[in-house]
Amino acid sequence: MMLDSIHCCEVLRNCKRKLMLMGRVSSKGFPAGLGLGFVLGLLVSTLIHFSMSLSSPSYCHCNQKRQLFHQSSANLSAGNKSSRVLNQKGHRILCWIVTSPKTHSRAQLIKETWGQRCDRLLFMSSAQDERLPDAIILPVNDTYTNLWGKTQEALKYIYTHHLNEADWFYKADDDTYAVMDNMRHLLSSFDPLTALHLGFRYEDPNNGQHFMSGGSGYVLTREAIRRFVEIGLLAGNENSIQFKGNQTNNSTFISPCSIGHQGLEDVNLGSCLEKLGVTAGDSRDENKVERFLPWSLEDMICGHRKYQPEDYWMLREWSFYYPLKQDMECCSHYAVAFHYVKDYQLKVYEYLIYKLRLY
């Protein structure tokens, strides 16, 4: 822009010299000189206007707009390409949500928000109604004490009907908000063909047993589900197989899992998967900060310190496998899931993550 202004000034000086020469023209050539002077005057006026427009704010603003447009177009193209890559085979995610008739309206909110980013979305309940007509009805009494039985039946259903439709299987409660883009980023670091279990990890201080929190949800690979159903649930049947380390054989044996319907879902599942040789992976980010959060964002940042063992029943019986960090350092910049999210907060999180932009 500076070079254009210098060039314009040089042209103006040349025009000035020509006009001075014209003043010396004899009276005989006066009409011709007058006409030439008029043309040169128009040229000078045009050049002055052009020079001023080059340095005007509106010209700069338009240039900036054009640059931003081209940059945004390039970013959008790159983002679409990235999404296509992430959704290729090896990154397909089936999400299954545990819900109940009394909270079907909340399940509908999941459909409208983060659930739409799953490659497949299933709702496991005990009944269907007009709010959730596509709910999968499981043969379990819908009570908190039967959550373990509900989980068993849900995994058996997925094993039977959807096992080859995805590479990763994410379980969440209906008061969970999951950031699926960040989940794909997390899962890209793991092999979907292995027997793997990911989530927020608790530890039993009495026996060192580990399990992933059912609240913020956990991710299983296809192989983990296969072992759970074929070995953990069907052991003792004529088609069952025994798993020892990395070897299998055709002998039958007593199931390593607690088959009754009652019990803590995530605790029993963690114990069962450990016996089946399913690896409990570390889902924290590169700075060792949690990505699966057991509470809402508000409580993680502002109130998680109030959850002390004497006040919170789970922390009286369990402890965090990895110590939580405090305040604004509590949560990864690539957080994957939050738990205890209220109905209205599902849309608040959706807006803050996917709609809000910085100017």
N, C-alpha and C positions, 0 to 999 in steps of 0.2 A: 504494500500500500504506500509506503514511503517513497519507493522508486517511482510509482505512478505520479505522485505529487511533484517530485523533482522534474520529471519529464514534462509535465504540464507547465511548470514555471519556465522551463527552457523554451517551450513553444511560444509562450507569451512574450518573452524577451525578443525572439525573432520577429514576431508580429509587430512589436513596437518599433524595431529598427526599420522594417519595411514602411511603416506609416510615416516615419520621419523622412525617408527618402521621397515618399510621395509628395511631401510638402514642398519639395524643391522642383517639382515638375513645372514646366513653363505654362503660361496661360493658354497656350494652344492645346495642350493635352489635359486641360482641366476636367472636361466631362468624363474622360476615361479614368482619370485618377479618382474622381468622386465615386464612380461605380465600384472600382476596386476597393476603395476604402470602406464602402458599405458592406461588401462581402466579407472583408477581413474583420470588420466589427462584429458581425454575426458569429464568425468563427471564434473570436476571442471570448464573446459572451458564453458560448456553448462550453468552451474549455474551462472557463472559470466555474460554471455550474457543475461540470463533471468533477473538477478537482475538489469542490466543497463536498459533493456527495460521497466521495471516497472516504473522507474523514468523518462523515456524519455518524451519529450513534445508530440510526436506522439501518445504514448500510452494514455496519458491523453486526447489528443484531440479526439481520437477514443471513449474513454469512454464517453466524453462529448457529442459527436455526438449521441451515442446510447441513452444516457439519454434524449437528446433533441428530438430524434425521438419518443421515447416512450411517452414523455410528450405531443408532438404535436398530436400524435395519440389519446391520451386520451382526449385532448382538442377538437379535431375535432369530436370525437364521442359524447362528451357532447354538442357541438354546434349543431350537427345534431339533437340530441334528443330535444334540446331547440327549434329549428326551427319547428320540428314536433309538439311539444306541442303548440307553438304559432299559428300554422296554423289550429289547430283543431277548431271545431265549437265554436263560441264565439269570435273568433279573425279574422274571414274572412273579408278582406277589398276590397271593390270595389272602384276603382279610376276612376273619370270621369273628363276629361280635356276639358276645354273650349278653342277652337281654331277657326281658320278661314282659308279659302283657301290660303291667302297670307302668312300664317305662318305654313303650313302643313309640311314643311321641318323640322321645329323645333319640331313639334309633333313627327315626325319620330325619332328624337334624344331622345325624352323621352322614346319611345319604346325600344331603344337600351341601355338606362341607367336605371334610377330608376323605370321606369314604369314596367319593367319585374318582379319586386318584389311585385307587387300588385296581389291579387288573381284573380281579374278581372279588365281589363283596357278598358275604353270606351273613345272615342273622339267625342265631340259634335261640329258640324260645320254646315255650310249652304250649303256645296257642297262636292262631292267626286272628287278625281283626282288620278293619278297614284302614287303620293307620299303618299296618305292616302286613299286607296280604301275602308277601313272599317269604315270610318267616318260616324257617325249617323247624318242625315240631319234633322235639326229642322226647323219648319215652322215660322221662324223669320227673318226679315231683319237684315243682319249682320253688325250692327253699334254699336259703343260704347254706344250710348244712349239707345239701345235696350237690353243691357246686362241683365236687370231685366227680360224681357220677355224670353230671352234665358235660364235663370236659371229656370224660371217656367216650360218651355217646357222640359228642361232636367230632372227635378225632376219628372214630370209627366211620362216621358218615362221610367225612372228607376222604378217608382212605378208600372207601367204596366207590364214591361218585366223582371225586375231583383230584385225585392224587397226581395225575399226569397233566393237569391244567396249569400248574404253577411250579416254581422252583423253591419259593419261600412261602411259608404259611404263618401269618401274623395273627395272634389272638389278642383281643382287647375287650375290656368291659365297655358298656355303653356310656360311661362317664369318663372316657378317655379321648384326648385329641392327639392324633398322630400326624406328624409332618412327613408325608410319604416321599417327598423329594430327598429329604435328609436320610430317610431310611434306605433309599436306593443307593445313596452315596456310601452309607455304612456297609451295606451288604456287598458292594462292589469289591471290598477288601477280603471277602471270604469265599470259600469254594462251596457252591450249592450242592455238590455231589457228596460231601462228607456228612457225617452224623453230627449235627451242630444245634446248639441251644443258646439263644442270645436274649438279653434283657437286663433289668436292674437286679443285681445279685445280692441276696441275703445269705446269712450264715447262722447256723445253730451254734451258739457258744458252748453248748454242752457236748456235742458230738462232731462238730465241724461239718455237718451236712449243709450242702448248698442248694439253693433254689432261686428261680427268677420270679420276681413279683408279678402276680397275675393282674394287678391293677393297671400299671402303665403298659402291660402286655409283654409278650415274649414271641420270638421268632423261632420256628422249627424248619429244618430242611426236610425234603421228601424222605431221605433215609432215616431221619429221626422218627418221623411218623410211622414209617414202615416197621421199624423195630418195636415201637411202642405197641402197635396194634398186633402185629404178627407174633411177637415174643411176649410182650408185657401183658396183653389181654387174652390172647388165644392159646397160651401155653397150656398143655394138657389135652388139647384137641388132637385129632389124628393128623392134622396138617401142620401142626406147630413145629417150630425148630428151636434149637437151643443155641444161645449165643455165649461164647466164652472168648473174651478178648476180641480178636478179629476173625475168629473161626466160628463156623456154624456146623451143626450136624442134625440128624433126624430124630434124635432121642427126645422124649417128652420129659417135662419136669414141672415143678410147681412154679407158678408165676412169680417173678421178682417184684411185682407191683401189687399194691393194695387194690383189690378189685371192687370192694364194697362202694356204694354210692356216697356214703357219708365221709366227711373229712375235709381238710384244707386242700383246695385244688392245687395251688402252686407248690406247696410243700410236698404233697404226695407225688406230683409230676416230676419235681426235681429229683426226689429220691429214686423214683423209677428209672428216669433217664440216665442217672449216674450208674445204676446197676447194669444198664443196657449198653454202656460204653459210649454214650452220647456226650460229646465235649461241651462243657459250659464255657462259652467264649467270653472274652472281654470286649464289651461294646462301648467302652469309653473312647473319647477322641484322642488325638495325638498329644494333648496336654494333660491327659489323665483326668478329664472332667466328664461326668456322667451325661449320657445322651437319652437314656430312659429315666424319666423322673417319676418318683413314687407319689408326688403330690402335685397340686396345681402350680402354675408359675408364680402366682402371688405368694403362696405359702413357701415355695422353694426360696424365693428371694427375701421375703419380709418376715415369714413366720415359721420357717422350718426349725428354728432353734427352740421354739416352744414345744416341739415334740420330743419330750424327754421320756426316758423309760418309765418313770413313775406316773406319767400322765397318759401314755399311749400304749395300749395293750400289746401291740405287735413288738414294740421295742423292749418290752419286758421279757419276751421269749426269744427274740431274734436280734441280731446286730447286722450292720452293714458290712458286706465283705470288703468294700472300699470305702473309707471315710468320706463323708460328704464335705464339700467345701462350703464356705459361708457367703451369705449375701449375694452380691452381683457375680461372684465367682462360682456360684452353686451349679450353674448349668452351662453345658456346652453351647457354643455359637451354632453348632449343628445339631441341636436337640432333636430327638426323634419322637418322644411321646410325653404327655403329661396326664396325670390321673386326678381324680376327684374334681373334674371340670363340670361346672353346673351347666344346665341346659342353655341359658342365654350366653354363657361364656364360649360355647362352641362357635357361635357366629362372631363373637368378639375376637377370638384367636384367629379365625378365618380372615377377618378384615385386617388385623394387625400384620399377619404374615404374608397374605397374598394380595391385599388391596392397597395398603398404605405405602406411599412412596415419598422419598425425600426430594425436594426441589433442587 
